[in-house]
Amino acid sequence: MFRSKYIITASAFASAYFFFCAEASALDAACSGAAIDRTNLLVIQIGLIILAAWAGGALFDKIHMPRVLGEVTAGVLIGPHLLGNIPIPFFAGGLFPSYNGFPISPELYGIAMIASVILLFLVGLETDVPLLFKFSGTGAIIGISGVVISFFAGAFAGALFTRYLYGTPFSLLHPVPLFLGVMSTASSVGITARILSNRKKMDSPEGVTTLSAAIVVDILAIITFAVVIGIIRSGYLVWKDVSIISLKAIGIWGILTFAGLVFSKNIANFLKSFKDRPTMSVMGFALALLLAGVFEKSGLAMIIGAYVMGISISKTDISFTVQENLAVLNKFFVPIFFCVMGMLIDLRALAKPEILAFGMIYTFLAVISKTLGCGVPPLFMNFNLRGAMRIGVGMVPRGEVALIIAGLGMALGVIDQNVFSLAMIMTFLTTLMTPPVLDLMLRSSRPTLRRYFTEKSSKETIKYVLPNPETTDLILGKILKDFEEEGFFVHRVSVPESLYQIRKNDVAIALQRHPEKLVFECSGDDTSFVHTVFYEVIAELEDTMRRLETVSDKKKISQSIFSQVSSSGKERVKISDVVQPGAVTTDLKGENKQDIITELVDLLVASGNLSSKNRDVVLADLAAREATMSTGMQDGIALPHTKTSSVEHLISAVGVKRSGVDFGSLDAKPSKIFVLTLAPKKHQEPYLQFVGEMTKVLIDPARRDRILSSRTNKELYSIFTKSAKT
């Protein structure tokens, strides 16, 4: 039935497609080559690219490989060099035909370039400028060494390649060696940071040093790229002119970067004037586009302007807000860019023996030059060989910047498909080999420094211990709201770890939620402010609870729960899906609340619904829930329940104690019918809907009498499951 449904749907879609295409064939012929025809093709192409990029990224994620490589691979498969040029009905040239010798259309390339601007703008926003300044000495030395050595190693490989393949004189100033040299300087800090984070090494000496050096490398790689673009576009490929062009490129970059950092608060204030945060973020991106255009007109690449604008905003209090609101653009455009880069790869060029051979040579030089260039200087900076090698290997993977440089080189006509293939081989191999190697190196807990120094941190840590996770979440929500009302920008950095960045002007506060505590990290000057916020939140909540005690009629609320429930045609939770036959009993032995709860939990264990190793944890969770407010209702009914990490799905046990026990019920009468329910913390389960179904059974006095008079567990189970259907 399931397959038939999809076969019928696919057949109907195909029939409709051919019908409407046949009807429109005359119009298509009339409009062939017109703007509307190319726009229609572009729309289809973008849709296919997004789907293919998502599928490729998801597949590579599943096999624990970088997602970006999956997106590039998807582009190779659907691109003009493979499936994209296969003729299909109404697309004689395929869905991704080449244009005048270039693999993709100008429109699609333009969208890819917008994506590259977004990518570099976000990279700039993520640049930790304070970290860069703090470790500027160490990072600069390692970064400069890595960039210089890797550039000349890449340019050397490029010079050998051009001499062998094209017969040109050996020269490092040829456009091909220059581009291969620039590509060799890049590093993918995102891949390294992910591995460091997984191994809890982000704040280790080698972790901090690697990240700070990577920031320097990114900046130097972009400056180097600017210089190379200037040299190639000017046409002066002799040493005497290189210095002038280099000074011009570095001067433009340096002046605008300095101006951006100096006037960063003014830029932020301008963006804040838009009030609405999504609009503020879009206007920030608009500024990045404008500056990208200025850099392009100045003879430099537009991605450099986007990066500069990103750095300018990165040190302001709205940086996280801009990142958060541009996340959708990032999700949409950036995979398009990487997929389009994959479309530029010609597998036939990759299959050439000379390309494969030089690709391996280029990759080898790229790995060795980066490992030594970034790994040797730390040996003179108190790192031992273990720490230095971790830093060197951490700088090996190439990624986003390398792909952008290669794509621009193809678009400018500076490099051909053969050289582009070399670049792709190096990018793929360095990105593939580094994660497992670095992960293996980080497993050791042995020292990475020759001598350890105790440095007094300027940061203060404040911890507030709370009684349970529910209280933690309640207070956390109120604290975040109060910060926002004070004009702070709150950004959730990490979802699983619940880490928040709270910023306003020069005040930066980190907040991490733990199950039973909140931990703040801030400067010493801001500790009194944090204490004040927390105190005010607690005082406000205490006042709220006092007011609730006066206005809440718990008995009335309980009665409303068991008021007449109307039946509807909506899909309902089935009691039989939650309560198993082995989790009911007509003969509870307990003589008090705790005994009854323990007996019901043991019933869940005996029926196989709950692991015995989680029994004590569940009992503790139930006791904590009962301590806040009794779950004894009225009319002899009690509904003990809790959310716990010990279960993966909703489970329940039902028991009867005919003589009744004191459960702290609202009507002060003994409880005789007990429905104990456990809901998981990790994901949502329809607990309230389940209680609603139980209420339909328990609301009727006649059914309650039948429940109390039932003699067997089977009879009791039947009353609940069959009554729920009537």
C-alpha angles and dihedrals in degrees: 000000000000093000093043091056092056094043091053091046093049091047092050091049092049092048092050091047094054092041095053093039089053091050091050097043093098092051091046090053091050092049096042109143092009124126093256091055094052091044090054091051091047092053091052091045093053092049092051092045093053092049093045094046091050092049093047093046093047091050093050090045089055092054090046097250128130111285092221091065090054090053091050091048090052088054091052091053098048096033130108093265093061128011097352097076097048108117115241131174111300091002104079093171095044128253093288108035121174120248121222093330095315115112097232138033122266090244094055091045089051091055089048090054091051086052090052090052090052091048095051092042089056091044088055091048090053093051109116100222095180090051089049092053094042094054096026093124098051094035093047094052093047093041096048092046092049094046096047096047095042092046094054092042091053093043090049091053089048093051091051090048096050092046093050099041103032102022093234121150115272104266134149090207095065110113093243096055089044092054094044089049092053092047090052092057095059123099131193103227091177094066093046092045091053092054092046090050093050090052093044090242100122092107096038119111092255092043095053092042092050093050094046091047090048090056089053091046091051091051094045092046090053092047090049090049090051090052093048092048089051092049094048096044092048092052092224106130100166126102097243092063097041094077093054093048091045092052090049093051094043090045094054091045094045097046095048093043091050091047091049093052093044094049096035092114091051090051090049092049090051091053092045089057088074088067095197108093098216089050090047090054094046090051089052089055089048089057089050090054092049093050090045088056091049091053092047091052089048090061095260130106120276092230089067091059091049090051092050092052090048092053090047092057095037094081094051129090093250097058095099091044091054091048092049095049094045092051091100092052088048091051091048105041107029096060087050089056095051092043091051090049087056090053089062091061115099110203090201090063090047090053094059110109093225092051092050092047095049089041090059091046091049091048092048092051091045091053097043095044094050094043093050096034093053098027103052100056093058089061087070092046101066095276119128122221092272094055094042092052091050090055093046095048091043089062095052104087117091119202140137101011092045092052092048092051091049092049092050090048090055092046093050091049091238094122130031132215093278094056091042088055090053089053092050093050091053094045094048097045097045091047093047100045100044103065097059093040095048092043089055092048092051094054092081117089094199118124120280097191129069091219129013121218125200107228120191108234121227087215124092123210120214121190127192115191115210132192101243143350093263091058089046092055092046093052093041092056092049093047093051091048092050091050091052091049087055089058097260122143111232120200127180103222100181125024102196094044094038095226118168132193114209116191141171121166105307096348113100122178128177118206126189125188119217122180093261105014144043118222121200125192118194143135119286091252091060100048095093089051091053091048089050093052092049093046092050092049092051092047092049093049092048090052090049092052091050090052091048090054089059099044104034117091100197093185091054091048090051091050091051089055090058096041119119110300116210119221121235138183093247120120110269137200110259115231089212089061091058104031115055122205091247093055098069131083136179094199115060111176102195121117099199142030097270093048092051092049092047091049092051092048090050087051089057090049093048092049091053095245094113130038114242090227089063095049097098093045091052092048090052091049091050092048091051090051093049090049091063096050133340116255092211105121122179141281090048095302127131126182108191110185144152144173111248139173089225096082133056098201141017114290132172142186127204126205140171128214106182096194090048132217135234105266098165091258121185092241091047090237124130116268116236106166117058129190111183116192132187120196126188121249097208099065140012121275126178096251095148091048089052091051088050091056091048089050090058088059098042098042093076114080090207091056091047088054090051090050092052092046096047112120103194135044090236091056092049092049090049092053092056099042098041095040090054090061096052 
